[in-house]
Amino acid sequence: MKPFFILLIVFALCLGLTAIASEMKVNLSGKIAMSVMLLFTSIGHFKFTRGMTMMMPGWIPAKKEMVLITGIVEILAAIGILVPSASRMTGILLIIFFVLILPTNISAAVRHVNYEKADYSGKGTEYLWFRVPFQLLLIGWIYFFIIR
């Protein structure tokens, strides 16, 4: 839920700041908001590594390494969407990334994983009522502000 609020708050702030500076820059604001949200979520990969490894389905190998690598991927994507020559390709790869991580989020919800506490006290499948639409929102956001 925190990433959702960060995305919206940073977007609103950027819209306001660009409007004050010259003219409202909607696409730039959308890119910056996604970039900040990705940087925020990447922190979790390093701060909550143990809990995030618990989120992964059993068939995924090298869980700890995968958590750290995906954290790095999020940092690189946060940078890439702000580089004009790399923005579109980064957006396409981010959509693929968000589709690929959805099974991990589903697995974690089914098993009640609380990644911050690294235990099984999570909300369970009710979390998916937020997570799946949020994942779709992120994909739409990327398409609208970055790819098109």
Sine and cosine of phi, psi and omega as CSV:
sin_phi,cos_phi,sin_psi,cos_psi,sin_omega,cos_omega
0.00,0.00,-0.57,0.82,0.01,-1.00
-0.86,0.51,-0.71,0.71,0.03,-1.00
-0.85,0.52,-0.58,0.81,0.02,-1.00
-0.88,0.48,-0.74,0.68,-0.01,-1.00
-0.92,0.39,-0.63,0.78,0.04,-1.00
-0.88,0.48,-0.70,0.71,0.02,-1.00
-0.84,0.55,-0.76,0.65,-0.06,-1.00
-0.95,0.32,-0.66,0.75,-0.02,-1.00
-0.92,0.39,-0.72,0.70,0.01,-1.00
-0.90,0.44,-0.63,0.78,0.04,-1.00
-0.87,0.49,-0.74,0.67,-0.01,-1.00
-0.90,0.44,-0.68,0.74,0.03,-1.00
-0.88,0.47,-0.70,0.71,0.00,-1.00
-0.90,0.43,-0.65,0.76,0.05,-1.00
-0.86,0.51,-0.72,0.70,0.00,-1.00
-0.90,0.44,-0.70,0.72,-0.01,-1.00
-0.92,0.40,-0.66,0.76,0.02,-1.00
-0.93,0.36,-0.54,0.84,0.04,-1.00
-0.92,0.39,-0.63,0.77,0.02,-1.00
-0.94,0.35,-0.67,0.75,-0.07,-1.00
-0.93,0.36,-0.68,0.73,0.00,-1.00
-0.37,-0.93,-0.98,0.19,0.04,-1.00
-0.65,-0.76,0.47,-0.88,-0.03,-1.00
-0.89,0.46,0.80,-0.60,-0.01,-1.00
-0.92,-0.40,1.00,-0.08,-0.12,-0.99
-0.93,0.37,-0.76,0.65,-0.03,-1.00
-0.90,0.44,-0.69,0.72,0.04,-1.00
-0.88,0.48,-0.68,0.73,0.02,-1.00
-0.88,0.48,-0.65,0.76,0.04,-1.00
-0.90,0.43,-0.65,0.76,0.03,-1.00
-0.91,0.40,-0.71,0.70,0.00,-1.00
-0.89,0.46,-0.68,0.74,0.01,-1.00
-0.87,0.49,-0.71,0.71,0.02,-1.00
-0.90,0.43,-0.65,0.76,0.01,-1.00
-0.88,0.48,-0.73,0.68,0.00,-1.00
-0.90,0.43,-0.66,0.75,0.02,-1.00
-0.88,0.47,-0.66,0.75,0.02,-1.00
-0.90,0.43,-0.65,0.76,0.05,-1.00
-0.89,0.45,-0.65,0.76,0.03,-1.00
-0.89,0.46,-0.75,0.66,-0.04,-1.00
-0.93,0.37,-0.50,0.87,0.02,-1.00
-0.90,0.44,-0.52,0.85,0.02,-1.00
-0.85,0.53,-0.64,0.77,0.00,-1.00
-0.86,0.50,-0.53,0.85,0.00,-1.00
-0.91,0.42,-0.47,0.88,-0.01,-1.00
-0.99,-0.13,-0.54,0.84,-0.02,-1.00
-0.99,0.15,-0.58,0.81,-0.07,-1.00
-0.87,-0.49,0.65,0.76,-0.07,-1.00
-0.82,0.57,-0.73,0.68,-0.05,-1.00
-0.87,0.50,-0.74,0.68,0.01,-1.00
-0.91,0.41,-0.60,0.80,0.01,-1.00
-0.94,0.34,-0.50,0.87,0.08,-1.00
-0.92,0.39,-0.52,0.86,0.04,-1.00
-0.92,0.38,-0.40,0.92,-0.01,-1.00
-0.93,0.36,-0.47,0.88,-0.17,-0.99
-0.97,0.26,0.61,-0.79,0.09,-1.00
-0.87,0.49,0.43,-0.90,-0.07,-1.00
-0.85,0.52,-0.48,0.88,-0.09,-1.00
-0.98,0.22,-0.15,0.99,-0.01,-1.00
-0.99,0.14,0.83,-0.55,0.01,-1.00
-0.99,0.13,0.25,-0.97,0.12,-0.99
0.73,0.68,0.82,0.57,-0.11,-0.99
-0.85,0.53,-0.75,0.66,-0.02,-1.00
-0.87,0.49,-0.72,0.70,0.01,-1.00
-0.89,0.46,-0.63,0.78,0.00,-1.00
-0.91,0.42,-0.63,0.77,0.05,-1.00
-0.89,0.46,-0.71,0.70,0.00,-1.00
-0.92,0.40,-0.66,0.75,0.02,-1.00
-0.90,0.44,-0.68,0.73,0.00,-1.00
-0.93,0.38,-0.49,0.87,0.12,-0.99
-0.90,0.44,-0.67,0.74,0.05,-1.00
-0.91,0.41,-0.64,0.77,0.04,-1.00
-0.86,0.52,-0.68,0.74,0.01,-1.00
-0.90,0.44,-0.62,0.78,0.04,-1.00
-0.91,0.42,-0.72,0.69,0.02,-1.00
-0.89,0.46,-0.62,0.78,0.03,-1.00
-0.92,0.40,-0.62,0.78,0.04,-1.00
-0.86,0.50,-0.60,0.80,0.05,-1.00
-0.97,0.24,-0.73,0.69,-0.09,-1.00
-0.86,0.51,-0.58,0.81,-0.02,-1.00
-0.95,0.30,-0.24,0.97,0.04,-1.00
-1.00,-0.09,-0.12,0.99,0.04,-1.00
-1.00,-0.08,0.92,-0.39,-0.10,-0.99
-0.78,0.63,-0.67,0.74,-0.04,-1.00
-0.96,0.29,-0.31,0.95,-0.03,-1.00
-0.94,-0.34,-0.15,0.99,-0.15,-0.99
-0.85,0.52,-0.77,0.64,-0.06,-1.00
-0.90,0.44,-0.74,0.67,0.00,-1.00
-0.90,0.43,-0.63,0.77,0.05,-1.00
-0.88,0.48,-0.66,0.75,0.03,-1.00
-0.88,0.48,-0.70,0.72,0.03,-1.00
-0.88,0.48,-0.71,0.70,0.01,-1.00
-0.91,0.41,-0.55,0.83,0.05,-1.00
-0.91,0.41,-0.64,0.77,0.05,-1.00
-0.87,0.49,-0.71,0.71,0.04,-1.00
-0.87,0.49,-0.70,0.72,0.02,-1.00
-0.85,0.53,-0.74,0.67,-0.02,-1.00
-0.91,0.42,-0.56,0.83,0.07,-1.00
-0.93,0.37,-0.67,0.75,-0.04,-1.00
-0.93,0.37,-0.50,0.86,-0.02,-1.00
-1.00,0.08,-0.20,0.98,-0.02,-1.00
-0.85,0.53,-0.68,0.73,0.04,-1.00
-0.86,0.52,-0.55,0.84,0.04,-1.00
-0.92,0.40,-0.66,0.75,0.03,-1.00
-0.92,0.40,-0.61,0.79,0.05,-1.00
-0.91,0.41,-0.72,0.69,0.02,-1.00
-0.85,0.53,-0.70,0.72,-0.01,-1.00
-0.90,0.44,-0.66,0.75,-0.01,-1.00
-0.92,0.39,-0.69,0.72,0.00,-1.00
-0.88,0.48,-0.59,0.80,-0.04,-1.00
-1.00,-0.06,0.12,0.99,0.05,-1.00
0.86,0.51,0.59,0.81,-0.01,-1.00
-0.96,0.30,0.76,-0.64,0.17,-0.99
-0.96,-0.29,0.98,-0.19,-0.13,-0.99
-0.93,0.35,-0.44,0.90,0.01,-1.00
-0.95,0.31,-0.57,0.82,0.00,-1.00
-1.00,-0.10,-0.18,0.98,-0.06,-1.00
0.82,0.57,0.75,0.66,0.08,-1.00
-0.59,-0.81,-0.19,-0.98,-0.07,-1.00
-0.93,-0.37,0.68,0.73,0.03,-1.00
-0.97,-0.25,0.32,0.95,-0.04,-1.00
-0.94,0.35,0.14,-0.99,-0.08,-1.00
-0.94,0.35,-0.36,0.93,-0.01,-1.00
1.00,0.09,-0.42,-0.91,-0.14,-0.99
-0.92,0.39,-0.32,0.95,0.06,-1.00
-0.88,0.47,-0.44,0.90,0.06,-1.00
-0.86,0.50,-0.52,0.85,-0.03,-1.00
-0.92,0.40,-0.41,0.91,0.05,-1.00
-0.91,0.42,-0.38,0.92,0.12,-0.99
-0.99,-0.12,-0.71,0.70,-0.17,-0.99
-0.91,0.43,-0.71,0.70,-0.04,-1.00
-0.90,0.43,-0.75,0.66,0.08,-1.00
-0.88,0.48,-0.58,0.81,0.03,-1.00
-0.90,0.44,-0.66,0.75,0.03,-1.00
-0.87,0.49,-0.67,0.74,0.04,-1.00
-0.91,0.41,-0.62,0.78,0.07,-1.00
-0.87,0.49,-0.70,0.72,0.01,-1.00
-0.88,0.48,-0.68,0.73,0.02,-1.00
-0.89,0.45,-0.70,0.71,0.05,-1.00
-0.89,0.45,-0.65,0.76,0.02,-1.00
-0.86,0.50,-0.74,0.67,-0.01,-1.00
-0.88,0.47,-0.69,0.72,0.01,-1.00
-0.88,0.47,-0.76,0.65,-0.10,-0.99
-0.92,0.38,-0.72,0.70,-0.12,-0.99
-1.00,-0.05,-0.35,0.94,-0.14,-0.99
-0.89,-0.46,-0.72,0.69,-0.14,-0.99
-1.00,0.10,-0.73,0.69,-0.15,-0.99
-0.93,0.36,0.00,0.00,0.00,0.00
